[in-house]
Amino acid sequence: MSESKSNSPRKIIKGEEKVAASSLKTLVYTIAMSVEDKVVMEDMINKLSQEADTILDIINDISKGHQKELLLAYKTLLNSSIDAVDRRLANL
C-alpha cells in the first residue's frame, strides 16, 4: 500500500479536527467576553487540537499490536472529558 493511501484516513481525521477547532474558535469570537479571554480560549483550542493530532500520530507510528490498546485507552480519556462536559450542560 502506498504511503498516501495508508495516510488518507488520518488526513481525513486531521481535516475534521481542524474544521471542528475552527468552528469552536469562530463561536468564541461571537460571544461577549474579554479580548484576553478570547485569545486564551483560541490558544487552548489550538493546543488541544494539536495535542490530539500528535497523540494519534504517535499511536499510528507504533506497532499495530499495541495501537488498539492505546486507542481504546485514549478513547476512555476523551470520553471522561465528554462526560464532564455533559454534566456541565445538564446543570445549565
C-alpha positions as a printed Julia matrix, in Angstrom:
92×3 Matrix{Float64}:
   0.0    0.0    0.0
   1.39   3.43  -0.88
   2.09   5.98   1.83
  -0.6    8.37   0.57
  -3.24   5.65   0.71
  -2.22   4.49   4.18
  -2.3    8.08   5.45
  -5.56   9.11   3.8
  -7.87   8.13   6.72
  -5.51  10.06   9.03
  -5.61  13.07   6.69
  -9.42  12.94   6.71
  -9.46  12.86  10.52
  -6.99  15.76  10.69
  -9.24  17.75   8.37
 -12.29  17.04  10.51
 -10.37  18.08  13.66
  -9.35  21.35  12.02
 -12.94  22.11  10.98
 -14.22  21.41  14.5
 -11.5   23.57  16.07
 -12.18  26.37  13.6
 -15.91  26.27  14.35
 -15.25  26.47  18.08
 -12.83  29.38  17.65
 -15.38  31.21  15.49
 -18.01  30.7   18.18
 -15.67  32.03  20.88
 -15.26  35.28  18.95
 -19.04  35.77  18.7
 -19.57  35.57  22.47
 -19.27  38.59  24.74
 -16.12  38.15  26.82
 -12.85  40.0   27.2
 -10.4   40.02  24.33
  -7.85  38.42  26.65
 -10.22  35.52  27.38
 -10.92  35.09  23.68
  -7.2   34.92  22.9
  -6.6   32.43  25.71
  -9.55  30.29  24.55
  -8.29  30.32  20.95
  -4.81  29.34  22.12
  -6.18  26.49  24.26
  -8.34  25.22  21.38
  -5.29  25.24  19.09
  -3.22  23.38  21.68
  -5.95  20.83  22.34
  -6.34  20.16  18.62
  -2.59  19.88  18.11
  -2.15  17.58  21.11
  -4.9   15.25  19.9
  -3.29  15.22  16.47
   0.14  14.45  17.92
  -1.16  11.64  20.14
  -2.88   9.99  17.17
   0.26  10.36  15.04
   2.41   8.78  17.74
  -0.05   5.9   18.17
  -0.13   5.47  14.39
   3.65   5.08  14.35
   3.86   2.27  16.91
   3.4   -1.42  16.21
  -0.09  -2.44  15.16
  -0.26  -4.88  18.07
  -0.32  -2.03  20.6
  -2.36   0.53  18.65
  -5.76  -0.86  19.57
  -4.97  -0.94  23.3
  -3.66   2.64  23.22
  -6.54   3.9   21.1
  -9.06   2.36  23.49
  -7.29   3.95  26.47
  -7.18   7.3   24.67
 -10.88   6.96  23.85
 -11.57   6.36  27.56
  -9.72   9.57  28.39
 -11.66  11.53  25.77
 -14.95  10.02  26.95
 -14.22  11.16  30.5
 -13.82  14.7   29.17
 -17.06  14.39  27.22
 -18.81  13.11  30.35
 -17.58  16.17  32.27
 -18.94  18.46  29.55
 -22.26  16.58  29.57
 -22.53  17.08  33.36
 -21.87  20.81  32.95
 -24.51  21.02  30.21
 -27.03  19.2   32.42
 -26.52  21.83  35.1
 -27.31  24.75  32.78
